[in-house]
Amino acid sequence: MALMITDECINCDVCEPECPNQAIALGLEIYQIDPHKCTECVGHFDTPQCVQVCPVACIPADPQHPEDRATLWQKFQRLRATAPT
């Protein structure tokens, strides 16, 4: 699954720079994760880096974007293929 940031976000700014896919950006009130870019760090790290650094544990799996590890790997491959060099 892609991840999401809940309303408990305190805008501490630690998650955004940790995302290897640049999937996290500041929204109108809190940070948001673009589900089309989020691979839960598959292809980069063993665990989602944003979850590791979040001080308030407000980054769960997004139930509206269910994806298994194979799907996340395919998304990683697609993002890597379209990334500017």
C-alpha positions in Angstrom: 0.0 0.0 0.0 1.0 3.6 -0.4 1.3 5.4 2.8 -0.7 8.4 4.0 -0.2 11.1 6.6 -3.0 11.6 9.1 -4.4 14.7 10.8 -2.1 14.0 13.8 0.8 15.5 11.7 2.6 18.3 13.5 4.4 19.6 10.4 7.8 18.9 11.9 9.4 18.7 8.4 11.4 15.5 9.1 9.6 13.1 6.7 9.8 15.1 3.5 13.6 15.1 3.0 13.7 11.4 3.8 11.5 10.3 0.9 13.6 8.9 -1.9 10.8 9.3 -4.4 9.9 12.9 -3.5 6.4 11.7 -2.8 5.9 13.9 0.3 5.0 17.6 0.1 3.4 20.2 2.3 -0.3 20.4 1.7 -2.6 23.1 2.8 -2.4 22.2 6.4 -0.3 19.1 6.8 2.2 17.1 4.8 0.7 14.8 2.1 2.0 11.7 0.3 1.4 11.3 -3.4 0.2 7.6 -3.7 1.5 7.5 -7.3 5.0 8.1 -6.1 5.0 6.3 -2.8 6.6 2.8 -2.9 7.0 2.5 0.9 10.7 2.8 0.1 10.7 -0.5 -1.8 13.7 -0.5 -4.1 15.5 2.0 -1.7 15.3 0.8 1.9 13.9 -2.2 3.9 11.5 0.0 5.8 9.6 3.3 4.9 12.0 6.1 6.0 9.2 8.6 6.7 7.7 6.1 9.2 11.0 5.6 10.9 11.6 9.4 11.5 8.0 10.5 12.3 7.9 11.6 16.0 4.1 11.2 16.3 3.5 8.0 14.3 1.0 9.5 11.9 2.0 7.6 8.7 -0.1 4.4 8.3 -0.8 2.5 5.2 -3.4 4.1 3.0 -6.4 1.8 2.7 -7.6 3.6 -0.5 -4.4 2.5 -2.3 -3.8 -1.2 -1.5 -0.6 -2.5 -3.1 1.5 -5.6 -2.4 5.3 -5.7 -2.4 5.3 -6.8 -6.1 3.2 -3.9 -7.1 5.3 -1.5 -5.1 8.4 -2.9 -6.9 6.8 -2.3 -10.3 6.0 1.2 -9.3 9.6 1.7 -8.2 10.8 0.4 -11.6 8.4 2.7 -13.4 9.5 5.8 -11.4 13.2 5.0 -11.9 12.7 4.6 -15.6 11.0 8.0 -15.9 13.3 9.9 -13.5 15.4 12.6 -15.0 19.1 11.7 -15.3 
